[in-house]
């Protein structure tokens, strides 16, 4: 159910409150020692100002992953379609999945002790 605000903008309060998929979707890793490749891709849902946000973090494991991208899908259907598309692309590029895992050595790559 959506509320219509001035200017035709819609705010989906009930959908946001009922969203239960927050957290890590999975961690994909691509390792090839012959090519000096050790990359990781983490996909996670988080609450955001504009509704549920799909956040992707990727990069080399050693430097904590330097790249990040955020999507704010308009509907739950679009959100699930986006999640499936991102997963399909990662796996097509040779990444293997570890569902629900965390970033490898979380904090250690950033220099935390």
C-alpha positions in Angstrom: 0.0 0.0 0.0 1.4 3.4 -1.0 0.5 6.9 0.1 0.4 9.6 -2.6 2.0 12.9 -1.6 2.0 16.3 -3.3 3.3 16.3 -6.9 2.4 12.6 -7.4 5.4 11.3 -5.4 4.8 8.0 -3.6 6.1 6.9 -0.3 5.8 3.2 0.4 5.8 3.2 4.2 4.1 -0.1 4.7 6.4 -1.9 2.3 9.5 -0.4 4.0 8.3 -1.5 7.4 7.6 -5.0 6.2 10.9 -5.5 4.4 12.7 -8.4 6.2 15.6 -9.1 3.9 18.1 -6.7 5.5 21.6 -8.1 5.9 24.2 -9.8 3.7 22.9 -11.6 0.7 26.2 -13.3 0.0 29.9 -13.0 -0.6 31.3 -13.9 -4.0 35.0 -14.5 -4.4 37.2 -14.9 -7.5 40.7 -16.3 -6.9 43.4 -17.1 -9.6 47.0 -17.2 -8.2 48.4 -17.5 -11.7 47.0 -14.0 -12.5 47.5 -12.6 -9.0 43.8 -12.3 -8.6 42.0 -12.4 -5.3 38.8 -10.4 -5.5 35.7 -10.3 -3.4 32.2 -8.9 -4.1 29.7 -8.5 -1.2 26.0 -7.8 -1.7 23.9 -6.6 1.2 20.5 -5.0 1.9 20.3 -2.1 4.3 17.6 0.3 5.3 17.9 3.7 3.6 16.3 7.1 3.5 14.6 6.2 0.2 13.6 2.7 1.2 15.5 -0.6 1.1 19.0 -0.1 -0.5 21.0 -2.8 -2.2 24.7 -2.1 -1.5 27.6 -3.8 -3.4 31.2 -3.6 -2.2 34.0 -5.1 -4.2 37.7 -5.1 -4.8 40.9 -6.9 -3.8 40.7 -8.7 -0.4 44.1 -7.2 0.8 43.0 -3.6 0.6 39.5 -4.0 2.0 37.6 -3.4 -1.3 37.8 0.1 -2.6 34.6 0.3 -4.7 31.0 0.6 -3.6 27.6 1.1 -5.3 24.1 1.7 -3.9 20.8 1.1 -5.6 17.3 2.1 -4.4 14.7 0.0 -6.2 11.3 1.5 -6.5 9.3 -1.7 -5.7 9.9 -5.0 -4.0 9.5 -6.7 -7.4 12.2 -4.5 -8.9 14.4 -5.1 -5.8 14.3 -8.9 -6.2 14.9 -8.6 -9.9 17.9 -6.4 -9.4 19.3 -8.8 -6.8 19.0 -11.8 -9.1 20.6 -9.8 -12.0 23.6 -8.7 -9.9 24.1 -12.3 -8.7 23.8 -13.7 -12.2 26.5 -11.2 -13.5 28.9 -12.0 -10.7 28.6 -15.8 -11.3 29.0 -15.3 -15.1 32.3 -13.5 -14.3 33.6 -16.6 -12.5 32.9 -15.6 -8.9 31.8 -18.4 -6.5 29.3 -17.7 -3.7 29.4 -18.1 0.0 25.8 -17.1 1.1 25.5 -15.1 4.3 29.3 -14.8 4.9 31.0 -11.5 5.9 33.8 -9.6 4.2 37.0 -11.7 4.5 39.1 -10.5 7.5 36.6 -7.7 8.3 38.6 -4.8 9.9 42.0 -6.4 9.4 42.3 -5.0 5.9 41.5 -1.5 7.2 44.3 -1.8 9.8 42.1 -2.4 12.9 43.7 -4.5 15.6 
